[in-house]
Amino acid sequence: MNRSPIVGLILALMIALVVHFFTPLLAMLIYELYHILKVEFIYTLYAGLRYASAMFMLWEYRWIVSFLSGVFVLLIVVWRHGAQQSE
């Protein structure tokens, strides 16, 4: 059995879950990275990501965006797998 579609499905599920649940955590990690490196651009990135994650958590269509991001990743993996099979 070929594992590529299964790996693609797992990757798509992971991406969808990260988009849906871990955007505030990612903002926090970028904030901590700013305190370690003291680079002003990282703080600006944090501020934008923090605002986007707060608005995303309140948005009623976040489930659709999370689902579609997972489907998009799955389609890319299946397309690449098909391209490798034809070679």
Buried (B, 14 or more C-beta within 10 A) or exposed (E): EEEBEEEBBEBBEEBBEBBBEEBBEBBBEBBEBBEEEEEEEBBEBBBEBBEEBEEBEEEEEBEEBBBEBBEEBBEEBBEEBEEEEEE
